[in-house]
Amino acid sequence: MIIRYAILLLSLFITGSIGAQTTPLSGIINHYAAVAAIDTCTGRLTVSDTTGFRTGNTVLLLQMQGASIFSSNNAQYGLIQNINAAGRYERATIDSVTTNTIFVRHRFTYQYDLVGKVQVVTMPQYTNVLVTDTLKALPWNGTIGGIIALEVADTLTLNAPVWADGAGFRGGLSTVASNNNCSFLLSQTSYIYALGNWRGANKGEGIAVSESGKELGRGPQANGGGGGNDHNAGGGGGGNSSDGGSGGNNDEPSNLGCDGFFPGIGGYSALFTINRVFAGGGGGAGHANNLFNSNGGNGGGLVFIGAGTINGALPVISASGKSAGTAIGDGAGGGGGGGTIWLKVTQAPTDLIVRANGGNGGNTNNFNENRCAGPGGGGAGGRILTNISGVGVPAGGAAGSVINSTNGCNGSANQAESGETGFVQPLPTLPQSSFLNYPPIVLTAPASDTACVGETVPFAVSTNAGPWVYQWQTDLNGVWTNLPGSVHYSGAKTANLLVQSVQPTDDGSRFRCEISRPGCFVVYSTPATLTVQLVPTAAFALQTNGLTTEFINQSTFATQFFWDFGDGTSSQQSDPQHTFQADSLYTIILYAINACDTAIASTVITTLVAPTAGFTVADTLTGCGSKEVLFSNAASANAQTWEWFFPGGNPAISTQTNPLIQYTNSGTYAARQIVRNDAGSDTLSQTFVVQILSFPVADIIYTVYAGGVVRFSAGNAPGTTYLWDFGDGDPTAPGSNIDHQYATSGTYTVTLVASNPCGAAVLQENIEVIVANTDASEMASKLGQVRLYPNPASEVVRIDYAGLETQLLEVQIVNMTGSRVYSLKQHFDPVTVISLSTLPAGAYQIRLKFDIGEVQRVLIKQ
């Protein structure tokens, strides 16, 4: 009374300090409903009862059972073969409630199997909580219960414990068969028996649903302990994530007594613990043939608590398995396995107790007789999932003992086993989907696109958020067909399809995306079309008429054109017509363009008008024996052919551009030129004079007169010029008829050079002249001894004045126009050699100055 009063005062004190938002709690605060049907598409749960379920409530959806086990009657019986959906759980929010129906707001995270006993449980939300009396779970009844769940935003004050001990899977019930005819000769070794068979006791409940006809016997029911076999063997302890302990043997001291050496096997561990939670397995019942003695202990339940701060006078959270009771003269039951606790706390007190221990196996009371009935095995420790440290590992329950026996087995477990230790593990996130229960909606459909051969084209669809399954399809002859994942089609099962390295065969392909929630909803995007643009080709033909040309475009797959006419102008028309400003060669370039590439074609054209004839020739042309006349073409540059006519010439007809024609007779001639091209022709005629000359002839005719005068005559040939060297040192003189005065008497060599365009003729003749003045005659006689040889000369000419008492002072060579072409002043040797290699052929006058006078001669350079 004093203790309860103290706790009451403390609770009142804490309640007053928490404030108006504190909610006092005790007893069972959760509501439970069995789930009869689940529509995963709409989030609809068909339930046994909707009492206590409200819109906006948070609930837990759990599948308690559903694992499959090896069920043959051998040593593997009870081993978990497939966990299936057993232990799946998730949090959800109620969207609406109608009769026997709950709609949850978000899609389910997991798939569930209703055969595995699925239930929905409210998970109340609070700001502050004061637990004034024990917070309990509705015990599991085979359909619902076994769970405590709540969330406290701020402070959870525990002035009383949270208690789910024994609220889990039920232990096997002790039964006494109506007929028990055991025999010391026969042992009952089977793992399974049907209900009503005296050879085996009830198995404890576990995560595998019990099969009809296999309810009894020592084989465990997954994590539920096996029942003891005849005679009076102990039941096995329940398991969770570790194994329960096996029951003890019944060893009869009498040789004729029925032994029980095949006790219940401890419940097997459910090792598949990721995103799963399990209630503790029930202990198996001990075999009884006298009284209803020792049931198997119930397993611990499931506790889900989220809180900011935990404090209080009695901070205890427990989900332990129940211990089995003492058997009177029969086999004892196994302890229940520890349950599972999911605990998330921001701040916890140091004296917080969190436990999920296994229950102890039952003892056997032997009436102080010489007997050893089989004790029960201990339940396995459970699981604690939490984010706080310092939590003790759940202990396995102890094996039961033999008591009140006069046999040596008294006080022993008689081979009964303790349950294995459980686990403390990191806190997993409480599973909850964030996707609303709506069908997929296409927000953005894929867009049609145009691409070039070899490019990669993306098609994308956007939808509302959801666990959608995407499948791209293509239209094959009116049938929408799923695209395979391949090199060509990448991402065919995603929201983004890539058509890689498109080919001409892809042109016109249509694509759409199927968006589905399998088994629920299917929607389709509007189709998108792929247009494959081929690489362009460039080509054209043309028709030219004078300066105007029409262009005929023969390109393919181009969308734009650009013409460069080569004269600085351009066009973007497809088939332009262009007039050029001048007659010429033009390089035409066509650029054929589309989005993929640019192709180029070009050609050179010539624009033509009729040519203009033209040529040049001198008015008068002179030749020696014959004359080759060059006719220089001066026709317009667009002339393509030439035709010439030369009457009296050789040849008389020519097609050369600049013909060379020979004429052998003097006369007036005509020349005619005809020029042509593709546009027409033109003619031009001109006349000219040809003079054909003979080689000149030199002829000296002279008359000597008294006093030293000589009259010279050379004739008068047309086109001929004459130059006289009188041999007396006087300057040369031109003319066909000329008189010359000699100063002294003597014999003189007279030289006549007759020249015309055809060449020069030289004639020398000695003439004797008598003049009265003897001094002048003597000097002229000396100068006349000067020799000039060879003459005509080709390379060198020699001047020889050896034997004369005189000096050569200067040499000059003058051409026929009077221009000096050579000069030398110095002291000379008696024979002086002059090089003529730089002088062209022709007649020259050479002037020699001596200290006694001058000598002039005509020099012929060959």
ZANUGU-856515 format. One record per residue (C-alpha): x, y, z; residue in three letters. Coordinates in steps of 0.1 Angstrom, whole numbers, plus 5000, padded with zeros to 4 digits. Layout:
! ZANUGU-856515
XYZALA/...
! end
This chain:
! ZANUGU-856515
500050005000MET/502850245008ILE/504650174975ILE/501450224954ARG/500850544972TYR/504350674966ALA/504050594929ILE/500650774927LEU/502151084942LEU/505151074918LEU/502751034889SER/500751334900LEU/503851534903PHE/505151444869ILE/501751494853THR/501651844867GLY/505051924854SER/504351804819ILE/501552034812GLY/498252024795ALA/499451834764GLN/500351524784THR/498151224778THR/497750964806PRO/497750604793LEU/497350264807SER/496049924796GLY/495449844760ILE/495750154738ILE/495949984703ASN/493149864681HIS/493549554660TYR/491849424629ALA/492449114609ALA/492949184572VAL/490848974549ALA/491749124516ALA/494349374503ILE/493949574471ASP/497549694465THR/496449914436CYS/494050134456THR/495450084491GLY/492249914503ARG/492249684533LEU/489149474539THR/489249424577VAL/487349244604SER/486549554624ASP/487149924620THR/486450024655THR/489050274667GLY/490450334632PHE/490150704620ARG/491150904590THR/494651034595GLY/495550764620ASN/498950604617THR/498750224616VAL/501049924613LEU/500449654589LEU/502049324599LEU/502148964586GLN/502548744617MET/502948404599GLN/503348264564GLY/506748094564ALA/507047754548SER/508847474565ILE/510047124557PHE/507146924567SER/508146564561SER/508246334591ASN/512046334595ASN/514746524613ALA/514346834590GLN/510746884600TYR/510247244611GLY/513247394595LEU/512347714577ILE/512347654540GLN/511247994528ASN/510448294550ILE/507948424523ASN/506248744536ALA/506348634573ALA/507448914595GLY/506949184569ARG/505749514584TYR/505249874575GLU/503850194587ARG/500850364569ALA/498450654572THR/494750604569ILE/493150794541ASP/489550704548SER/487450444566VAL/484250274556THR/482449964568THR/484949694572ASN/487249884549THR/490350094555ILE/492050294527PHE/495650384533VAL/497150694518ARG/500350564504HIS/501150254484ARG/502249944502PHE/505949884505THR/505649504505TYR/503449234492GLN/501549024518TYR/500148674520ASP/496748674538LEU/497248304547VAL/499948434570GLY/497648614593LYS/497948984583VAL/496649234608GLN/496449614610VAL/497149784643VAL/496750154652THR/499850334662MET/498750634682PRO/500650964680GLN/501151184711TYR/502951494721THR/503651384758ASN/502551064775VAL/502250964811LEU/501950584816VAL/499950564848THR/499450184848ASP/500849894828THR/500549954791LEU/499549614776LYS/499249444743ALA/496149244734LEU/497548884735PRO/497848714701TRP/494748504696ASN/495648344664GLY/494248624643THR/495048964659ILE/496949104689GLY/500449064703GLY/501449424695ILE/502049754714ILE/502750054692ALA/502850424699LEU/504850734690GLU/505551024714VAL/506951344699ALA/508351484732ASP/508351294765THR/507250944774LEU/507050924811THR/506950564824LEU/505550544858ASN/504450194849ALA/505949944825PRO/505149874788VAL/504349504789TRP/504149264761ALA/505348954780ASP/503648644768GLY/501648834742ALA/503248654712GLY/502748314697PHE/500848084719ARG/502447784737GLY/501147434731GLY/498247334753LEU/498647034776SER/496246754767THR/495646404780VAL/494846144754ALA/491745934760SER/493645624753ASN/497245574762ASN/498645234758ASN/502345304758CYS/504745014757SER/508244984771PHE/509044794739LEU/508145074716LEU/509545434714SER/507445704698GLN/509945874675THR/507746064650SER/508046434645TYR/504346484637ILE/501046334649TYR/497446434643ALA/495246584669LEU/493846324693GLY/496846094690ASN/498146004725TRP/501745964712ARG/502646334710GLY/501946674727ALA/500846994711ASN/503547204693LYS/504047564702GLY/502747824677GLU/505247994653GLY/505648184621ILE/504547884600ALA/500847814600VAL/500147474615SER/499247204590GLU/496246984596SER/497246644608GLY/500646764620LYS/499646954651GLU/501346724676LEU/504846574680GLY/508346664688ARG/509146844655GLY/509047224660PRO/506647454641GLN/509347684627ALA/510147894658ASN/507447734678GLY/508747454701GLY/507947094695GLY/505746894719GLY/507146614739GLY/506546254727ASN/505245964747ASP/506145904774HIS/506146224796ASN/508946394776ALA/509346774780GLY/508347024754GLY/510847244734GLY/511247614741GLY/510147874716GLY/512648054693GLY/512948394676ASN/516148494659SER/517948214678SER/516947864688ASP/514847754718GLY/516147474740GLY/514947114735SER/512846944763GLY/514146684787GLY/513846304787ASN/511646094809ASN/513745814821ASP/511645544839GLU/513645354865PRO/511545034859SER/512644814830ASN/508944774821LEU/508245144823GLY/507545354792CYS/510545584787ASP/510245924769GLY/513545974751PHE/512046184723PHE/511246524739PRO/510146834719GLY/512847004698ILE/513447374705GLY/511947624681GLY/514247714652TYR/515648054647SER/514148284620ALA/517448404605LEU/515748614578PHE/515548924599THR/516149214574ILE/513049434575ASN/511249164594ARG/510049134630VAL/508748824648PHE/506848744679ALA/508448494702GLY/507648134694GLY/505347944718GLY/506847664738GLY/505847304731GLY/503647124756ALA/505046844777GLY/503546494771HIS/500846414797ALA/498946104804ASN/497646184838ASN/496646544843LEU/496346864823PHE/499646974837ASN/502147204818SER/501247414788ASN/504147564767GLY/504847924776GLY/503548194753ASN/506248394733GLY/506848754738GLY/504949014718GLY/506049304695LEU/506649654708VAL/507149964686PHE/507950284705ILE/509350614691GLY/509850884717ALA/511951204722GLY/512751154758THR/511950864782ILE/511850914819ASN/509650814849GLY/509550604881ALA/509350264864LEU/511050284830PRO/510549924818VAL/509849804783ILE/509449424782SER/508449164755ALA/509748844772SER/508448494767GLY/506448334794LYS/507848044815SER/506047714815ALA/504247584846GLY/505347294868THR/504146954856ALA/502746704882ILE/503946364873GLY/504046434836ASP/506346614811GLY/506646994814ALA/506147254787GLY/508847464771GLY/509347834778GLY/508148094753GLY/510648274731GLY/511448634737GLY/509548884714GLY/510849184694THR/511249544705ILE/511649834680TRP/512750134701LEU/513850474689LYS/514650734716VAL/516451064715THR/517251064752GLN/516850774776ALA/517450734814PRO/520350524826THR/517950304845ASP/515850224815LEU/515149844813ILE/514549704779VAL/514249324778ARG/512949044756ALA/514248734774ASN/513148384768GLY/510848214793GLY/512047924815ASN/511147564808GLY/508647404832GLY/509847184861ASN/508546834868THR/507146744902ASN/507646364907ASN/505646314940PHE/508746214959ASN/508745904938GLU/511645724920ASN/510745894887ARG/512346144863CYS/509646304841ALA/511046534813GLY/511446904821PRO/510747174795GLY/513347354774GLY/514047724778GLY/512747984753GLY/515248174732ALA/516148534738GLY/514348774715GLY/515549074694ARG/515949444705ILE/516249694676LEU/517250034690THR/519450334685ASN/520450364722ILE/523450194738SER/523849994770GLY/520849774763VAL/521349424776GLY/521349124753VAL/518148924757PRO/518848614777ALA/517648274768GLY/515248104793GLY/516647834816ALA/515747464812ALA/513347324837GLY/514447084865SER/513346754879VAL/512046814915ILE/510746604943ASN/512246284929SER/514046014949THR/515945924918ASN/519446054912GLY/517946284884CYS/516546504911ASN/517646864906GLY/518846804870SER/517446924837ALA/517546564825ASN/518946674792GLN/516546964788ALA/518347264772GLU/518347644779SER/517247874751GLY/519948064731GLU/520748424737THR/518948674716GLY/520248984698PHE/520549364702VAL/520749514667GLN/520949854651PRO/517550024646LEU/516149994611PRO/513950254596THR/510350184601LEU/509250104565PRO/506750344550GLN/506050424514SER/506050784502SER/504150714470PHE/500450804470LEU/497850554459ASN/497250714425TYR/497650574391PRO/500550684370PRO/500051014351ILE/501951114320VAL/503151474327LEU/505251504296THR/504951284265ALA/507851204243PRO/508451454215ALA/508851354179SER/512351414166ASP/514451434135THR/517951294134ALA/520751214111CYS/521950874102VAL/524350744129GLY/523050984156GLU/521550884190THR/518051004196VAL/516551034231PRO/512850994238PHE/511751074274ALA/508451054293VAL/507951224327SER/505351104352THR/504151164387ASN/506351004413ALA/505750634418GLY/507150284416PRO/506250264380TRP/507350004355VAL/508250154322TYR/508249974289GLN/508850144256TRP/506950004226GLN/507150054188THR/504450034162ASP/505049724140LEU/502449724112ASN/499749854136GLY/500649634165VAL/502449804195TRP/505249574204THR/507549584234ASN/511149694226LEU/513849464238PRO/516849604257GLY/519549604231SER/522449804217VAL/520049984194HIS/517350044220TYR/518950144253SER/516750214284GLY/513750034269ALA/512549964305LYS/513150314319THR/511650654314ALA/514350754290ASN/514750554257LEU/517850604235LEU/517650494199VAL/521250464191GLN/523050494158SER/519750544139VAL/519650404104GLN/517450484073PRO/515250194082THR/514350374114ASP/512650654095ASP/509050684104GLY/509250464135SER/506750544162ARG/507450504199PHE/505350524230ARG/505950434266CYS/503750204287GLU/503750314323ILE/502250064347SER/501949964383ARG/501849594375PRO/498549434383GLY/496949774390CYS/497250054364PHE/498450094329VAL/498750424309VAL/500350504276TYR/502150814264SER/501150964231THR/503350834203PRO/506351014190ALA/507750974155THR/511350944145LEU/512251104112THR/515651004099VAL/517251274078GLN/519551124052LEU/522851294043VAL/522351524013PRO/523851483979THR/524751773956ALA/524351763918ALA/523151993891PHE/522852033853ALA/522852353834LEU/521852513801GLN/523852813788THR/522653063763ASN/525253333758GLY/525853493791LEU/522753353807THR/522753013823THR/519852813838GLU/520752573866PHE/518752253872ILE/519152123907ASN/519551743910GLN/520451733947SER/518751493971THR/517651524008PHE/518651884010ALA/516452144027THR/518552454018GLN/520752553988PHE/523552803983PHE/524852883948TRP/528253053943ASP/528453163906PHE/532153243907GLY/531653613898ASP/531053743933GLY/527253683933THR/525253403948SER/521653263952SER/519653053976GLN/517052943951GLN/516652583943SER/516852623905ASP/518252973898PRO/518853153864GLN/521953373863HIS/523253623837THR/526953683838PHE/528454023831GLN/531353913810ALA/532453633788ASP/534753413809SER/535353093827LEU/533353063859TYR/533552803887THR/530052723898ILE/529652573934ILE/526452433948LEU/526052373985TYR/523252133993ALA/522452164030ILE/520351984056ASN/520551944094ALA/522951654090CYS/525551774066ASP/526551994036THR/527251834002ALA/529152023975ILE/529151993938ALA/531052223914SER/531852263877THR/533552523855VAL/531452683827ILE/532352913799THR/529953193788THR/530353273751LEU/529453553726VAL/530553553690ALA/534253643688PRO/535753953672THR/538353893645ALA/541654083647GLY/545254063637PHE/548254283631THR/550754303602VAL/553054583590ALA/552054793561ASP/555254733543THR/557554443547LEU/561054393532THR/562754063526GLY/565853923510CYS/564953663483GLY/561753593502SER/559953733533LYS/558353533562GLU/555553743575VAL/554153693611LEU/550453763614PHE/549853843651SER/546453733663ASN/544554013680ALA/541053843680ALA/538953843712SER/539953593738ALA/536753393734ASN/537753283699ALA/538052903698GLN/539252843662THR/541153043636TRP/541053013598GLU/543453223576TRP/543653283539PHE/546853423523PHE/546553453485PRO/550053453470GLY/551553333503GLY/552852993514ASN/550952833529PRO/547852993514ALA/545652863543ILE/546352823580SER/544552733612THR/547252843635GLN/546753123660THR/549753323648ASN/550653193614PRO/554053253597LEU/553653293559ILE/556353313532GLN/556353553503TYR/558853533474THR/557653813452ASN/557254183458SER/553754303456GLY/550554413474THR/548854123492TYR/545654063511ALA/545153843543ALA/541853733557ARG/541153593592GLN/537953403602ILE/537553333640VAL/534753113655ARG/533352983688ASN/530152803697ASP/528353143697ALA/529353253661GLY/532153383639SER/533753703626ASP/536053793596THR/538754063591LEU/540854133559SER/543954363556GLN/546354453527THR/550054503530PHE/553154553507VAL/556054303504VAL/559354413490GLN/561754133480ILE/565354263477LEU/568554113461SER/571954093477PHE/573854423472PRO/576554453445VAL/579554683448ALA/580954833416ASP/583655103416ILE/583655333386ILE/586055623389TYR/587555913369THR/590856073379VAL/591156443373TYR/594156673374ALA/595056803408GLY/594256483427GLY/590456483423VAL/588856153416VAL/585156103408ARG/583655783421PHE/580355613410SER/578755303424ALA/575555273405GLY/572155323421ASN/570554993431ALA/567155033450PRO/567455003488GLY/571255013487THR/573455253506THR/577155313498TYR/580055393520LEU/583555493505TRP/586955463521ASP/589355643499PHE/592455493513GLY/594155823522ASP/593155843558GLY/590356083551ASP/586956013567PRO/584655763549THR/581955923529ALA/578455793519PRO/576855823486GLY/576555653453SER/578355923434ASN/581056123451ILE/584156333443ASP/587256303465HIS/590356523467GLN/593656343474TYR/596356553490ALA/599356373476THR/600256153448SER/600355783453GLY/598455463448THR/595455433471TYR/593355133479THR/589755243476VAL/587055043494THR/583355053486LEU/580754903509VAL/577354853493ALA/574754743518SER/571054683520ASN/568754483545PRO/570054173528CYS/573654223536GLY/576854413524ALA/579254383494ALA/582754513496VAL/584954593467LEU/588554733468GLN/590454873440GLU/593955043438ASN/593955383422ILE/597055583412GLU/596755953419VAL/599356223410ILE/599356533431VAL/602056803428ALA/602656833467ASN/605256573476THR/605256603515ASP/601656533517ALA/602056263493SER/604756103514GLU/602656113545MET/599655973527ALA/601955703514SER/603055603549LYS/599555593563LEU/598455393533GLY/600855113544GLN/598655043576VAL/597254693572ARG/593754593586LEU/593354213585TYR/591453993582PRO/588654193567ASN/585954073567PRO/586653933602ALA/584653723627SER/586453713660GLU/589453953659VAL/590854213636VAL/594654293635ARG/596054643630ILE/599554613615ASP/601754933612TYR/605154763618ALA/608054953600GLY/606255283602LEU/607855543623GLU/604655643640THR/602555563670GLN/598955453672LEU/597155693696LEU/593455583695GLU/591155323680VAL/587455393674GLN/584855163659ILE/581655333647VAL/578455163634ASN/576655263602MET/574455503622THR/577455693634GLY/577355563670SER/580655463686ARG/580655103697VAL/584355063706TYR/587155293718SER/590655233730LEU/593355493740LYS/596855373750GLN/600355293738HIS/600055013712PHE/602254743699ASP/603154753662PRO/600554483657VAL/597354553677THR/594654283681VAL/591054403686ILE/588354153697SER/585054173678LEU/583153903698SER/580654153713THR/579754313680LEU/576954193658PRO/577554123622ALA/577554423598GLY/579554703584ALA/581554933607TYR/583955223602GLN/587255183621ILE/589155503628ARG/592955493636LEU/594655803650LYS/598555813646PHE/600856083656ASP/601356163618ILE/597656153608GLY/594455943607GLU/593455643588VAL/589855533582GLN/588855193569ARG/585554993565VAL/585454683587LEU/583054403579ILE/582054183609LYS/580853843598GLN/
! end
